[in-house]
């Protein structure tokens, strides 16, 4: 069961890196990472990394799909972990 933690850890690292990269791309005016990709990383288990990147990089914090969506996704993930742990 301990190997299951590798997925959200890996996805959180990936989400953080991609969100930080999108921040750099935004500042340079280069082609950006699609918002669907960013939200998909959060949905697929990277919500902790996505939220940390949003806070540390101050990126996407004013857009409702991110400002509301990513914390909500994190709460759903936390609830699922709690349910699975206590089942």
C-alpha positions in Angstrom: 0.0 0.0 0.0 2.9 2.4 0.6 3.7 2.5 -3.1 0.4 4.3 -3.8 1.9 7.5 -2.3 4.3 7.6 -5.2 1.6 8.7 -7.6 0.4 11.9 -5.8 4.0 12.8 -4.9 5.2 12.4 -8.5 2.1 14.3 -9.8 2.6 17.1 -7.3 6.2 17.5 -8.4 5.2 17.5 -12.0 2.4 20.0 -11.4 4.7 22.3 -9.5 7.3 22.2 -12.3 4.8 22.8 -15.0 3.1 25.7 -13.2 6.4 27.3 -12.5 7.4 26.9 -16.1 4.2 28.5 -17.2 4.9 31.4 -14.9 8.3 31.9 -16.7 6.7 31.6 -20.1 4.1 34.2 -19.1 6.8 36.7 -18.1 8.7 36.2 -21.4 5.7 36.3 -23.6 6.4 32.8 -25.0 3.8 30.2 -25.9 2.0 29.1 -22.7 1.0 25.8 -21.2 -2.8 25.3 -21.9 -5.0 25.8 -18.9 -6.6 22.4 -19.4 -3.1 20.8 -19.0 -2.6 22.7 -15.7 -6.0 21.7 -14.3 -5.6 18.1 -15.5 -2.3 17.8 -13.5 -4.2 18.9 -10.4 -7.1 16.5 -11.0 -4.8 13.6 -11.7 -3.3 13.9 -8.2 -1.0 16.9 -8.4 -3.3 19.3 -6.5 -0.8 19.8 -3.6 2.0 20.8 -6.0 -0.3 22.9 -8.1 -1.5 24.9 -5.1 2.0 25.3 -3.8 3.2 26.6 -7.2 0.2 29.0 -7.4 1.1 30.4 -4.0 4.9 30.5 -4.4 4.9 31.8 -8.0 1.8 33.9 -7.5 0.5 32.6 -10.8 -3.2 31.9 -11.8 -4.4 33.0 -8.4 -7.0 35.5 -9.8 -8.5 33.1 -12.3 -11.6 31.4 -10.8 -11.0 27.9 -12.3 -7.7 27.9 -10.5 -8.4 30.1 -7.4 -11.5 28.0 -6.5 -10.9 24.8 -8.5 -7.4 23.8 -7.3 -8.2 24.1 -3.6 -11.5 22.3 -4.2 -9.7 19.5 -6.0 -7.2 19.3 -3.1 -10.1 19.0 -0.6 -11.7 16.2 -2.6 -8.3 14.4 -2.8 -7.9 14.8 1.0 -11.4 13.5 1.6 -10.7 10.5 -0.6 -7.5 9.7 1.2 -9.3 10.0 4.6 -12.1 7.7 3.4 -9.7 5.1 2.0 -7.5 5.3 5.1 -10.5 4.8 7.5 -12.3 2.2 5.4 
